Amino acid sequence: MKETRPFSMKDKIGYTLGDLGCCCTEQFRAMYLAIFYTLVLKVNPVHVGILMLVTKLWDAINDPLIGALVDSHKNTGKGKFIPWIKFFAFPTAVLCVLGFVNVSNFAYGARLAYMFITYVVYEIMYTCVNVPFGSLSSVMTDDVNQRTDLSRYRSLGGTIFMTVIVIAGPLFLYKDNQPVPSHFLMMAAVCAVIGFICLMITANWCKERVITEPIKEEKEKLNYLQVLKDITKNKALLGVMLSSFIGIVGAGMVNGLNTYLFRDYFGNVAIMAISGMLSVLWSLIAFVGIKFVAKKFGKKEWIMYSATFSVVVFAILFFFPMKNPLLFIIINGICYLGVSGFQVLIWALVNDAIDYQELQTGKRNEGIVYSAYTFFRKLANAVSGSMSSFALAIAGFNVNLEVQSDAFAGHLWKTYTGLYVVGYLLAVLVLKFVYPLTKEKTEEMLHQLADKRNAANAE
């Protein structure tokens, strides 16, 4: 193995910047590209929804294909993953910018073709960066504690980006409550440049220390039928997958309508910046507080109780609309604390599902459990991204109007609050009736596993 410096803070910061670099293009597009398509390019929301559904489904399939190519790459001394990041970071940045070029003067069919080509090519380029970046931590160190540190530091990248963009975006991208096309392009360019620089720093500061070569023998292919069979036997995994899928779709659809709600219902899109600033506070409260309430009540129980509270509040809002955006921001933030368990505790439920798998079958099958769950998350993101555009069309959005009608505003409020209620209510019901691990049953399961392992070790 090539001599290199020991693992240090430089690696951690480099990995943080890598996640920030990925978020600068991917999350910016996730937040504003659909809005750009409808408000600037004047594309029918139904067509936007179809585009995103098709391309995101392809992206879910594309990931393992790119992953297989990365795995087959031979380390020639420059690293196994770093060369991919260096090579594809620039085209990813370029494609991000091209996605926000104002082609509204093109014929409608040409606009759709431009959107499709730039979207698909970007996703391929981004996958060639993101998959190697995600795998990079596994070869930076083989120390368990250092890998945990890398996971923690990676999460800071997304937090930093979201803290800035949710505040700056609404203030910079709109003027007099209308989108400014050139500002979308400028912000995309700034994000792309920052993302490229961050990834270049990652490629230089992060070192690959665990050198592995591609396995020449034919690898055992994943048997998807066997995966489905294992899932049907694991009620804990089935429950967390279905509940998470429904929750992600519901939350994604609601988040996709946020800009339109503030722009066309409240009549002030810039006030979203206040919502962005407060979201940082809500996230910190959730991050700190959930640890204690989950310990006291149980993970499943707290998610159900708190989310049910938020569902009841939004059910009331469905029947009694409000026009005060500041009051809505505060109520929405409090309700976020209620549903935050789905975001903060969900991976802990997946870990419990792995233990449940071991208890039921004698085998943990971590890879199958995690791959099955992450596939459902990607599928949920694909569905939610397109469904929000479909919901916008159903509410009556007209791309040819600078100011939407009062009828649309009323329909939008009902759509927004109704999706919130239905999405999280179904997620709670699935968690209650499908996911079996209450606080007591989780503790009982852990005791049974401990007894089995001790008995096996004693033999």
PyMOL commands that set and color helices and strands:
alter all, ss='L'
color gray80, all
select helices_A, chain A and resi 9-40+45-71+82-98+108-140+144-173+181-205+224-233+235-256+258-265+269-297+299-319+325-339+341-344+346-361+366-395+406-433+439-458
alter helices_A, ss='H'
color red, helices_A
select strands_A, chain A and resi 174-175+178-179
alter strands_A, ss='S'
color yellow, strands_A
deselect
rebuild
show_as cartoon
